[in-house]
Structure formats: structure tokens, C-alpha cells
């Protein structure tokens, strides 16, 4: 396996893992601290995707790096728009 293929595999794996750690919180509504792993895993994916110059992987891993803030914004926006009523 050449370097570029290995780096691409690592970058895609980090993206999938970052998506997977949000599943308990978003899908099952279980308070799980696994989402904090995105702060450790996403920079690895960003680094390896920059090395192979796959910018769609860079963007997707950056989104996952800031996913906590995006989810918080979405939650507060929905709360504001619905006046706190479900």
C-alpha cells in the first residue's frame, strides 16, 4: 500500500469515527461524552487529508472538528424559533 492510499484511508477513517461518536447523542438521545473524541481525531484527519491534497476531506474533517459548536448553534436556533416549546 503506497503512502497516498494509506493517508487517504486514515483521513476517511477519522471522518467516519467522528461521525460515529455523535450517534449516541444525536440518534439515541443518550448523553455520551464520546463526542469529545472529535477534538482529538478530526485534526489527525485534517493533517492527513492536507498531505494528500484532498480538499473535500479537509473541509469535512474541519466541519467535524467544529461539530460541537454547530450542533449547539442549531439547538439554540431551534429553541429560539420555537420559543422553547417542543
N, C-alpha and C positions, 0 to 999 in steps of 0.2 A: 504494500500500500504506500503510495507516494505521499509526500508531505501535504500537498494541497487537499487531497481526498481526506486525509486524517484530520486536518484543521477544519474542513467543512463538516465532517461528521461530529466533531466536538462542538462546533458552533450550533449546529442543528439540535444536537442532544441537549445543550444548555437551554435552548429556546423551549424545547418540549418539556424539560424538567421544570422550568419556570412557569410554564402554563399548568403543569400538573400540580404544583404546590398550591395553586389557587382553588383547585377543585373542591376541597372540603369546605372552604369558606363561602364560595360563590354558589356552588351547586347544592351541597347538602346543608348549608346554613349551620355548620359546626365551627365554633370558634377554635381555630387551629393556628398555632404560631409558625407553621411551616412556610407561610408567605415570606417570612424574613429571609429565607434562603435565596430569594431573588436578588437581594443586595450582595450576595456572595457569588452566585452562579452567573448572573447576567454580565458582569464585567469580563468574566472569562470568555463568554460567547462573543462579546464585543471585540475583545482583543484578537481572537482567532478569526473572526469574520473580517476584521480590518487587514489582517495578514494575507488573506486570500482575495481581498478586494471584492467581496460580495456585499454590496451596499444594502440590499434588501434584508440581509441577515443583521447588518449593523443597526438598521432602523428598528427591526423587530426586537432585537435584544435591548436596545435603548428604551423602547416602549415598555418592555418587561422590567427594566431597571426602575422606571418611574411608575410602574403599575399601581403601587400602593396609593400614590398621590392622585392618579387618575381615577381609581375607584372611590377614594374619599371625595373628590370633586363631584363625581357622578352621584354619589349618595347624598351629599349636601344639596346638590341641584334638585334632585327629585324631592327631597324633603322640603325645600323652599317652594317648589312649584305646586306641591300638594298640600301645603300648609301643615305638614306633619301628620297628615291623615293617610292611612294605608289605602 
